[in-house]
Amino acid sequence: MHVSHLSLLDFRSYTSVEVALEPGVTAFIGPNGQGKTNLVEAIDYVATLSSHRVAGDQPLVRMGAERAIVRVAAVRDDRQALAEIEITPGKANRARLNRSPLPRTRELLGLVRTVLFSPDDQSLVKGDPSERRRFLDELLVARAPRYAAVRQDYDRVLKQRNTLLKSAGAARRSGGGSGQLRTLEAWDEHLARTGSELLAGRLALVEAMRPHVAKAYAEVAQGSASQSAGSGRTEATLAYKPSFELPADGSSREVLAAALSAEVAVRRSDELDRGVSLVGPHRDDLVLSIGPLPAKGYASQGESWSFALALRLASFDLLRADGDDPVLILDDVFSELDSDRRARLAELVAGAEQVLVTAAVADDVPEVLTGARFDVLEGGVQRVR
């Protein structure tokens, strides 16, 4: 799969721009602040319905404009499809497929698939658990778009349940709240149902990722100082850390739902006291380790980069195994890496069907990734012949 055309209207810094793309490597070169990342961000937004740079949609719309429009033409098996998203902050975004309106924007998910590397990827290793949960869930949705609805349902249930916990807890402290507690039991069932489905998906995903992460880490980190003889830290592993003890008799949704319900009942008093849900996928973490030690807090700068890159490369391998290559986006990554990791990463991704690279200077792009080039300067995107 590859993107053949990108069209932007009032997206970020662009009033209007049209960019024709092709398979292979394409590099967007220009000084910082000129709009290189805006181009690849737009493609990734169509793939994920979110930005890798900001949490909300407001910054995506050019200052002074009411809305932004992103159109991406994608080619798969010699067939082209046109995806369009209209971004209107404060309102529901709208989506079209081949010019026809879709009832929900999430129905575009799966049409374009991306794996994006960025300088912020070290947060996957060094950051809060929320960063790793987001990574898992985005990959889960990329592999099976139906999980977008599961995530949305779980977030809705969690929000409603937390609101009820606050009011029920306050009522209990004043000597009442029996009616609210009965209502809370119904939301407990919703939490167990949606939470167990999300949890089952994450557990299966982590299991599938393990060999890919170990292989990718070994390839990225081989020969580096972090792998010096006698370090004892040579293998990258992952383990899912849930907010409660998982049952020993399997990880089916039914078994997980029963276990989650039981733990919620045990934690009821604590939850009412604190006014927040203490059990569920929103409290889980992905533990990354190098050898016997957790990467967070123990990994060197180089090891952290190698692990972050391994997570992205493993994502690419999983998506490729599902059917076709996702679009690989390398957003200003090479300037952050030492020469050894830069060369190894370039060699590992060079064979992808489409690779989009952003860099401040052309020399930052390894020779093995030579391909089409666009100069990005002062709001213009010019193909270099």
C-alpha positions as CSV (number, residue, x, y, z in Angstrom):
1,M,0.0,0.0,0.0
2,H,1.2,3.5,-0.7
3,V,-0.2,7.1,-0.7
4,S,-0.3,8.6,-4.2
5,H,-1.5,12.1,-3.5
6,L,-1.9,14.4,-0.5
7,S,-4.2,17.5,-0.6
8,L,-4.4,20.0,2.3
9,L,-6.7,23.0,2.8
10,D,-6.2,25.2,5.8
11,F,-4.3,22.5,7.6
12,R,-1.6,23.8,10.0
13,S,0.5,26.3,8.1
14,Y,-0.9,25.5,4.7
15,T,-3.6,27.5,3.0
16,S,-3.6,25.0,0.2
17,V,-1.1,22.4,-1.1
18,E,-1.1,19.4,-3.4
19,V,1.7,16.8,-3.3
20,A,1.9,13.9,-5.7
21,L,3.7,10.9,-4.2
22,E,5.0,7.6,-5.3
23,P,6.2,4.3,-3.9
24,G,9.7,4.1,-2.5
25,V,11.5,6.8,-0.5
26,T,10.4,10.4,-0.4
27,A,12.2,13.0,1.6
28,F,10.9,16.4,2.7
29,I,13.8,18.7,3.3
30,G,13.8,22.2,4.8
31,P,14.7,24.3,7.9
32,N,12.7,23.8,11.1
33,G,9.4,25.5,11.2
34,Q,8.7,25.4,7.5
35,G,6.0,22.8,7.5
36,K,7.7,19.4,6.8
37,T,6.2,17.6,9.7
38,N,2.7,19.1,8.9
39,L,2.7,17.1,5.6
40,V,3.4,13.7,7.2
41,E,1.2,14.5,10.2
42,A,-1.7,14.9,7.9
43,I,-1.2,11.5,6.3
44,D,-0.9,9.9,9.8
45,Y,-4.0,11.7,10.9
46,V,-6.0,10.1,8.2
47,A,-4.6,6.7,9.3
48,T,-5.1,7.1,13.0
49,L,-7.7,10.0,13.4
50,S,-5.3,11.6,15.9
51,S,-2.1,13.7,15.8
52,H,1.2,12.5,17.1
53,R,2.0,16.0,18.2
54,V,-1.1,17.4,19.9
55,A,-4.0,16.0,21.9
56,G,-6.8,18.2,20.3
57,D,-7.8,19.3,16.8
58,Q,-7.6,23.1,17.3
59,P,-3.9,23.4,16.4
60,L,-4.5,21.5,13.2
61,V,-6.6,24.3,11.7
62,R,-4.8,27.2,10.2
63,M,-5.1,30.4,12.3
64,G,-8.1,32.4,11.0
65,A,-9.8,29.4,9.3
66,E,-12.9,27.6,10.6
67,R,-12.0,24.1,9.4
68,A,-9.2,22.1,7.7
69,I,-9.6,19.5,5.0
70,V,-7.1,16.6,4.5
71,R,-7.5,14.4,1.4
72,V,-5.3,11.3,0.9
73,A,-5.4,9.0,-2.2
74,A,-4.2,5.5,-1.3
75,V,-3.3,2.7,-3.7
76,R,-3.6,-0.9,-2.7
77,D,-3.5,-3.8,-5.1
78,D,-3.6,-1.4,-8.0
79,R,-6.9,0.1,-6.8
80,Q,-7.1,3.7,-5.6
81,A,-9.3,5.1,-2.9
82,L,-9.8,8.7,-1.8
83,A,-10.1,9.4,1.9
84,E,-11.2,12.9,3.1
85,I,-11.5,14.3,6.6
86,E,-13.0,17.7,7.5
87,I,-11.6,18.8,10.8
88,T,-13.8,21.4,12.6
89,P,-12.8,22.1,16.3
90,G,-15.7,22.1,18.7
91,K,-17.8,20.0,16.3
92,A,-17.9,16.5,15.0
93,N,-15.4,15.9,12.3
94,R,-16.7,14.6,9.0
95,A,-15.3,11.9,6.7
96,R,-15.8,10.9,3.0
97,L,-14.7,7.9,1.1
98,N,-14.5,8.3,-2.7
99,R,-16.5,11.5,-2.3
100,S,-19.3,9.8,-0.4
101,P,-20.1,10.8,3.2
102,L,-19.5,8.3,6.0
103,P,-21.7,8.1,9.1
104,R,-18.7,8.0,11.4
105,T,-15.1,9.1,10.8
106,R,-13.8,5.9,12.3
107,E,-15.0,4.0,9.3
108,L,-12.0,5.4,7.5
109,L,-9.7,3.4,9.8
110,G,-7.8,0.7,8.0
111,L,-7.8,2.4,4.6
112,V,-4.4,4.0,5.2
113,R,-2.0,2.4,7.7
114,T,1.1,4.1,9.0
115,V,4.0,3.5,11.4
116,L,5.4,6.8,12.5
117,F,8.9,7.3,14.1
118,S,9.4,10.7,15.8
119,P,11.8,12.2,18.4
120,D,9.1,11.9,21.0
121,D,9.3,8.1,20.8
122,Q,11.6,7.9,23.7
123,S,8.5,8.6,25.9
124,L,7.4,5.1,25.1
125,V,10.4,3.9,27.2
126,K,10.9,6.8,29.7
127,G,7.4,8.3,29.9
128,D,4.2,7.6,31.8
129,P,2.2,4.4,31.4
130,S,-0.4,6.4,29.4
131,E,2.2,6.7,26.6
132,R,2.6,2.9,26.4
133,R,-1.2,2.3,26.7
134,R,-1.7,4.7,23.8
135,F,0.9,2.9,21.7
136,L,-0.8,-0.5,22.3
137,D,-4.2,0.8,21.5
138,E,-3.2,2.6,18.3
139,L,-1.5,-0.5,17.1
140,L,-4.5,-2.6,18.1
141,V,-6.8,-0.4,16.1
142,A,-4.4,-0.4,13.1
143,R,-4.6,-4.2,13.0
144,A,-8.3,-4.4,13.8
145,P,-10.3,-1.2,13.3
146,R,-13.2,-2.5,15.3
147,Y,-11.2,-1.8,18.5
148,A,-11.7,1.9,17.8
149,A,-15.4,1.4,18.9
150,V,-14.3,-0.7,21.9
151,R,-11.9,2.1,23.1
152,Q,-14.6,4.7,22.6
153,D,-17.2,2.6,24.5
154,Y,-14.7,2.0,27.4
155,D,-13.8,5.7,27.7
156,R,-17.5,6.6,27.8
157,V,-18.2,4.0,30.5
158,L,-15.2,5.1,32.5
159,K,-16.2,8.7,32.4
160,Q,-19.8,8.0,33.5
161,R,-18.7,5.6,36.2
162,N,-16.2,8.0,37.6
163,T,-18.9,10.7,37.8
164,L,-21.2,8.3,39.6
165,L,-18.4,7.2,42.0
166,K,-17.9,10.8,43.1
167,S,-21.5,11.5,43.8
168,A,-22.2,8.1,45.4
169,G,-19.1,8.5,47.6
170,A,-20.2,11.9,48.7
171,A,-23.7,10.6,49.4
172,R,-22.4,7.6,51.4
173,R,-20.4,9.9,53.6
174,S,-23.5,11.9,54.4
175,G,-25.5,8.7,55.2
176,G,-27.3,8.0,51.9
177,G,-26.6,6.9,48.4
178,S,-28.2,3.5,48.3
179,G,-29.9,4.3,45.0
180,Q,-26.7,5.5,43.4
181,L,-25.0,2.3,44.5
182,R,-27.6,0.2,42.6
183,T,-27.0,2.3,39.5
184,L,-23.2,1.9,40.0
185,E,-23.7,-1.9,39.8
186,A,-25.0,-1.5,36.3
187,W,-22.0,0.5,35.3
188,D,-19.8,-2.1,36.8
189,E,-21.2,-4.6,34.3
190,H,-20.5,-2.2,31.4
191,L,-16.9,-1.7,32.7
192,A,-16.3,-5.4,32.9
193,R,-17.7,-6.0,29.4
194,T,-15.9,-3.3,27.5
195,G,-12.8,-3.5,29.7
196,S,-12.4,-7.3,29.2
197,E,-12.6,-6.9,25.5
198,L,-9.9,-4.2,25.4
199,L,-7.8,-6.2,27.8
200,A,-8.0,-9.4,25.8
201,G,-7.0,-7.5,22.7
202,R,-4.0,-6.0,24.4
203,L,-2.8,-9.3,25.9
204,A,-2.9,-11.0,22.5
205,L,-1.1,-8.1,20.9
206,V,1.7,-8.1,23.4
207,E,2.1,-11.9,22.9
208,A,2.3,-11.3,19.1
209,M,4.8,-8.5,19.5
210,R,7.4,-10.2,21.7
211,P,9.5,-12.0,19.1
212,H,9.3,-9.0,16.7
213,V,10.5,-6.6,19.4
214,A,13.4,-8.9,20.5
215,K,14.5,-9.3,16.9
216,A,14.3,-5.6,16.1
217,Y,16.1,-4.6,19.2
218,A,19.0,-7.0,18.5
219,E,19.2,-5.6,14.9
220,V,19.1,-1.9,16.0
221,A,21.4,-2.2,19.0
222,Q,24.0,-4.7,17.7
223,G,27.5,-3.6,18.1
224,S,26.6,-0.5,20.1
225,A,28.3,0.5,23.3
226,S,25.2,-0.6,25.2
227,Q,25.8,-4.1,24.1
228,S,29.4,-4.3,25.4
229,A,30.6,-7.6,26.6
230,G,29.6,-8.4,30.2
231,S,26.8,-5.9,30.4
232,G,24.2,-8.7,30.8
233,R,21.7,-6.5,29.0
234,T,21.2,-7.8,25.6
235,E,17.6,-8.9,25.1
236,A,14.5,-6.7,24.9
237,T,11.4,-8.2,26.4
238,L,7.9,-6.9,27.2
239,A,5.3,-7.9,29.8
240,Y,1.8,-6.7,30.3
241,K,1.1,-5.3,33.8
242,P,-2.6,-5.3,34.6
243,S,-4.2,-3.4,37.4
244,F,-5.3,-6.7,39.0
245,E,-4.1,-10.3,39.1
246,L,-5.1,-12.1,35.9
247,P,-6.8,-15.4,36.3
248,A,-4.7,-18.5,35.7
249,D,-7.4,-20.3,33.7
250,G,-7.1,-18.3,30.5
251,S,-7.5,-14.8,29.0
252,S,-10.8,-15.1,27.1
253,R,-13.1,-12.2,27.3
254,E,-15.6,-14.1,29.5
255,V,-12.9,-15.1,32.0
256,L,-11.4,-11.7,32.1
257,A,-14.8,-10.0,32.5
258,A,-15.6,-12.2,35.6
259,A,-12.2,-11.5,37.1
260,L,-12.5,-7.8,36.5
261,S,-16.0,-7.8,38.1
262,A,-14.7,-9.6,41.1
263,E,-11.8,-7.1,41.6
264,V,-14.2,-4.2,41.2
265,A,-16.3,-5.6,44.0
266,V,-13.2,-6.0,46.2
267,R,-12.1,-2.4,45.6
268,R,-15.6,-0.8,45.9
269,S,-14.9,1.0,49.2
270,D,-11.6,2.4,48.0
271,E,-13.2,3.6,44.8
272,L,-16.0,5.4,46.6
273,D,-13.6,7.0,49.0
274,R,-11.4,8.3,46.1
275,G,-14.2,8.9,43.6
276,V,-12.3,7.2,40.7
277,S,-12.2,3.8,39.0
278,L,-9.1,2.0,40.3
279,V,-9.4,-1.2,38.2
280,G,-9.4,-1.6,34.5
281,P,-7.3,-1.2,31.3
282,H,-6.9,2.5,32.0
283,R,-4.7,1.6,34.9
284,D,-2.5,-1.0,33.1
285,D,1.1,-0.6,31.9
286,L,3.5,-2.3,29.5
287,V,6.7,-3.2,31.2
288,L,9.8,-2.9,28.9
289,S,13.0,-4.7,30.0
290,I,16.5,-5.1,28.8
291,G,17.9,-8.3,30.2
292,P,16.9,-8.5,33.9
293,L,16.2,-4.8,34.4
294,P,13.3,-2.6,33.5
295,A,14.2,-0.1,30.7
296,K,12.5,2.8,32.5
297,G,15.0,4.1,35.0
298,Y,17.9,1.8,34.0
299,A,18.3,2.1,30.2
300,S,21.0,4.4,28.8
301,Q,20.1,7.0,26.2
302,G,21.2,4.7,23.4
303,E,19.3,1.7,24.9
304,S,16.2,3.8,25.2
305,W,16.4,4.8,21.5
306,S,17.1,1.2,20.5
307,F,14.0,0.0,22.4
308,A,11.8,2.8,21.0
309,L,12.9,2.0,17.5
310,A,12.3,-1.7,18.1
311,L,8.7,-1.1,19.2
312,R,8.0,0.8,15.9
313,L,9.8,-1.8,13.8
314,A,7.9,-4.5,15.5
315,S,4.7,-2.6,14.7
316,F,5.7,-2.5,11.0
317,D,6.4,-6.2,11.0
318,L,3.1,-7.1,12.5
319,L,1.1,-4.9,10.1
320,R,3.1,-6.2,7.2
321,A,2.3,-9.8,8.3
322,D,-1.4,-8.9,8.2
323,G,-1.4,-8.2,4.5
324,D,0.6,-5.3,3.1
325,D,3.2,-2.8,4.1
326,P,2.1,0.3,6.1
327,V,3.5,3.7,5.1
328,L,6.6,4.3,7.1
329,I,7.1,7.8,8.4
330,L,10.4,8.9,9.7
331,D,9.8,12.4,11.2
332,D,13.1,14.1,11.9
333,V,14.4,11.0,13.5
334,F,17.9,10.7,12.0
335,S,19.2,13.9,13.5
336,E,18.5,12.3,17.0
337,L,20.4,9.1,16.4
338,D,24.1,8.3,16.5
339,S,25.7,7.2,13.2
340,D,25.5,3.4,13.9
341,R,21.8,3.5,14.8
342,R,21.1,5.8,11.9
343,A,22.7,3.4,9.4
344,R,21.0,0.3,10.9
345,L,17.5,1.9,11.0
346,A,17.9,3.1,7.3
347,E,18.9,-0.4,6.2
348,L,16.0,-2.0,8.1
349,V,13.3,0.2,6.6
350,A,14.7,0.8,3.1
351,G,12.7,-2.2,1.7
352,A,9.3,-0.9,2.7
353,E,6.9,-0.1,-0.1
354,Q,6.7,3.6,0.9
355,V,9.0,5.6,3.2
356,L,8.4,9.3,4.0
357,V,11.3,11.1,5.6
358,T,11.5,14.7,7.0
359,A,14.9,16.3,7.7
360,A,16.3,19.7,8.2
361,V,19.2,19.1,5.8
362,A,19.6,16.5,3.1
363,D,22.8,15.1,4.7
364,D,20.8,13.8,7.6
365,V,19.1,11.3,5.3
366,P,21.3,8.1,4.8
367,E,22.3,7.3,1.3
368,V,20.5,4.0,1.3
369,L,17.3,6.1,1.5
370,T,17.9,8.0,-1.7
371,G,14.7,8.7,-3.6
372,A,12.3,11.5,-4.5
373,R,12.9,14.8,-2.8
374,F,10.8,17.9,-2.0
375,D,12.2,21.1,-0.7
376,V,9.8,22.7,1.9
377,L,10.3,26.4,2.4
378,E,8.1,29.4,3.3
379,G,4.9,27.5,2.9
380,G,5.9,26.0,-0.5
381,V,6.5,22.3,-1.4
382,Q,8.7,22.0,-4.5
383,R,9.7,18.7,-6.1
384,V,13.5,18.6,-6.8
385,R,14.3,17.1,-10.2
